[in-house]
């Protein structure tokens, strides 16, 4: 199944979702395209086949385990558990953090939000903020924040095409300008802004900050590594990220590949990040190109991927 994207106007957005990915919209500063979403009030709808016009969560309610798998249906019910976006940062995003499942449950706000980024395009000096550059305690953090010196303790990393970053809930993070990426995340739209670069909107108003709410959400521990390393090989599936919330693999290929999902109790999402291919299940091929997403139901056992040019996809499921 393919879905109609939902477009989000953002103060920091640009036009690469249109110019690079070929999507059509009228927004002046499109920062996000939600290409597969079960977020209440923001559900994407099917655009192909006999289910055309149906919202994603409606399909989960009707097809249950056949669509998402037994484990996912038992865990998440009628809400699709993942949200897939493309994000274009023409300016810096706010420095922010997301709550984990435990804190989100405590606050009655649904799921936590862990996410991962795959960089599709990055300008030469593009950077991301990913965690802190030193071990901190709450008192030291608050001291830097109170003196408006937060930038001094943030970890900046260069971003390049093909880079992968896993951002677990609790990790302070932000995108800098000049980046187009695919984001895979838990179904949640909860963001706590910590710092917004002194920015104001067209009416001269600063965006709301959530510094007190963020404090309990922040993880002050330092990880062993901030980026995900992987082998860049052709015609072989490589693992990227494996978490309790989602697993993501990458496949770069220039010849037909058969996928056997008979032992997998989960839906599969294909996110095309380069090239163009056909995806065939039950002799019904669908064309998938850069910037598009395809949802394969859990009941599907064998899928044929045939590249129309050298292509690269992210393969996402719950394990």
MOQUICOR-V914022 format. One record per helix or strand of 2 or more residues. SS is the DSSP state (A for helix, B for strand). FROM is the first residue (numbers start at 1). LEN is the number of residues. Records with the same first field share a line. If there is no record, write none. Layout:
# MOQUICOR-V914022
SS=FROM-LEN + FROM-LEN
This chain:
# MOQUICOR-V914022
B=6-9 + 30-7 + 38-2 + 42-2 + 45-2 + 82-8 + 95-3 + 115-8 + 127-6 + 154-5 + 164-4 + 173-3 + 179-8 + 192-4 + 236-7 + 247-7 + 257-4 + 268-7 + 276-6 + 284-6 + 293-4 + 302-6 + 311-7
A=16-4 + 56-8 + 65-4 + 70-7 + 101-7 + 138-9 + 150-4 + 211-7
